[in-house]
């Protein structure tokens, strides 16, 4: 590993095949070695990432529209899953039984939005990086550590939801420049950003910025539990909203010259990374009290187009999924490139990290999901 | 005075009497000693002879007689000597001596007698007279009763003795000198004599027999004569200054005669070193500061100056000057030496004689081919008229003749006919002439001339279009020299090769002898290659030139700026952005250190190999339709390139839709501009891919693509390069089709309708199978007796390939059949030959907008004919060749084609003709003759006649060799055909008699044999 000669970039540790169409998104179970993936033909698959096998599969959205995004979060419950289809619906699933095909979703939100923007669940600062399902992988590693079922670990998260809780989902609404927050408990729309109905607000509009292409909800440490939203728009600009002031964003910035395609806030919620249709990846710091967003690193790419970004929960490395079929790994702190992963032979759609930072999944239009183990934490 | 003549007459008549006596004595002689005695009696009167020397060799009675002869006094002797040789006595005696004595008696003469009483008459006589008798004797070959061989051998021996061993020629020269001194002979008479004698002397080698001694061969004979003249006469000249006119006259006459007899090389090989030595000594003595006076006043120079003055024969003068130049090159003379040599010999003549001027300024510049160093000397001497070392070249009078020369050269050079009809060497020579002149000129001088600039530009521009590399090279060299005149700092390089050459190679590499003879096809292929490169390279030229300049400029700027940059500027404006940048990087640094301190894991983030290529990102086309679409988007260069990459393999896969898109695909491929889309330096590969794709298209889908290509070939929408490309592609495709090996199953003659009325019950399996199979037998089931189906078996014979080892056999429905039905078809081309050739042959003589094959686009015409030739070759020995040959020959016979002005086209025609000869099957030729197929026999006869004509009168060397090989092929073909004809006759004569008559209508000639069919 320390040898002078450059190591060739690694191959995926496993490739999950089974989807029959472009895999648009994948998300790890917050605690179990399980991966959820959705494809553009509407199929949702649940994978066992130890045995590399499909656990179950279900057509949860219509084949004509397909799935845009799948998401899990400890904040909405460990066995809960959100899927977003291009058919204008967001579905909230309970995967307790492990079989989605026979059950109905817990909740179906009709957003009536027919666009490409992936939804976002709320991200909370990770204070404790304890492994959550370590015993599920290797028993040796669990020695000396507090033992317990994943369910037990996840309980405190559920308890922590306060001030409106965190079981919210941020999606782009019917009006494609407007971000909407929906409450998963009630199935109602909580707020629209920008909120044009407020009388005292001299109608702030994000229309001229074009469609909202990427959205990320998070709870920065200083926000007292009020949601913050970061949204990227078609013209390359980004807006930072505080849910308490839906009329006006905290700040706006423009790092990109082309539509912002993906946003990811790091585990500490103090910064993030964004990818766009131009040839730049921008890593920035978010200073919540000041309300400023400062560019930390700007990485120029050879070939433009980043459709997915992800920061590993330990904030050490970040990954991007590129149109050029490559997954690129960067040192998140320095912004220096670490690896160019060539496996997919079609556009990569997304990358995501497991909660324990060990695995990374990349999805691609070539209907495969590749699992990678790089830089073990 | 009267007394003198009287005495002389008396002596003369006395001598004549004596000679008469001697002759009668000789004729009456019965013994050799009688002859000797008779001759001795005369010799004693003329020469100081010591009779005792003879005594040993003759018998007693005669010896006494000989010894008793009284020798006359000195005075008497010299008188009679004069009278003898000037009068009729000598010729009369000589005739007897040379013929009668030589053939009858001389062999019996003892050696001393031969020397003292026979040879003496010639060797010691007056050479001029002797020669006039001896030399004509060489040709008397029909005299009855004489031993001709002995007579001639004797004369030759005497000639060697007189002229060579006795320094006879030198004596003659001196003699002429004396003659003119007292003015005893009139000038005219002298000239006549001189010229007659010189003529006789120089004719010796030609009159001598082939078996004569080697010293009489023209080479060594002339060499010795020249040496005698040079060494002997030079010495004399030194002493007696003037009045050597006769001598010079003789030398000059002899030299010019030698030149006329084609031995100017021998002459100059001897003369040149002498002159050169003289010039060198002059140069040495003058310490490098040579002046014309100095050289003229040198006594040694006088000899040469005078000598050159007396040579009036302009032909000889031309040969001399030409050989002199060649010799100067051979001895590696320096420029200065060569100049002064030329000056010494020709300066006066050049000024006074127009013929010499025209030799130097016309013939040597336009019609002859010398090495380039010679050309330099010629220009220096005849045009610049100043020694090469002087720096002052722009004197007005000098410039005039230079400008005049340049103008004349350029006028010739810029004519298109010059390129078409003159050999390459000559072209290179004239090109070099212009180039060297241009190098001596400056812009103002060039401006003074009227048409030079115009004709040079014209000449350059049409040369650049030529298919021959050398011709283009000449154009670019001239362009370079020309641009240097116009603007010395900004030379124009039209050719990549010469980019870094400061001096232009005016010899164009022609001096190295070309060895070996390439086959016809090789030659043609070489040309196609050249052509390809030329098209692309020319396109790249301009841009390259510009970039070159840019680079140079940049470098200059850089070197300037570097020094500036090193100075510290106190007023430097600091860019705030730079400051922030620095601070940011500082921040990062802090960040890193802090991170490093709290977590060592960061060090584990060692980057992997970050090299990346985009090989996998190339767009992959899987449909031909996509390929066509991509190629049509000319603004997306990448897309076109990728489409080109995959096109060939997709076409080769031959998908079902190929036939439907062929036409579109062909059009699109032809229209692509490879030079536009590819990066510099990669045009070649793009071009190759495009052509590869087209070839693949023709091979996989011949009829459709050929249809389209042939339409495009004569359409106004394509340019010359595209037409050439189309023809290239067709050529390649024809070759590929001809050489493909395909595995195609033999047509299986299976029954389409199975008869049910087979002579066996329906439940039995069919009898089909290999021959020798046994009949079906029911297998009696061993196990249960109840069975709902029956099994049958039969015995099969072994396949030839099968060896019966062990028990395992393998059966399948269509296993072995395939093997036996594979047919290796070698040549797929003949089927398509007509589609290749006929449409292409139709439109060659059309002249429409943008299409003018016969005149302007002759390269296309050449390519077209070449393609047709290749097609013919590919179809050779197939019946299609025989049907296609007549129309092709008809086309070749068209006057505008076979007598095309450009050698390129003629070469192609020769190639096509020889392909026809190769392609026709002898039996077909034979049957065409028998059946009276006039078309084919006429065509073949035309090939023969035309090749003969070309071989006779062709300026282009390659055409000549190709015509020769064409003739050879014709001979072979004729031989084969005649053999086939003989066998056909032997069979047909039995059957029918009527065929015979038609045979006479067609003829086929076989060289080297008199048989005509």
Interface residues (C-beta under 8 A of the other chain):
Chain A: X1 X2 X6 X7 X8 X9 X10 X302 X303 X316 X317 X324 X325 X326 X331 X333 X334 X336 X337 X338 X339 X340 X342 X345 X375 X377
Chain B: X588 X591 X592 X595 X601 X602 X604 X605 X606 X607 X608 X609 X610 X611 X612 X614 X616 X617
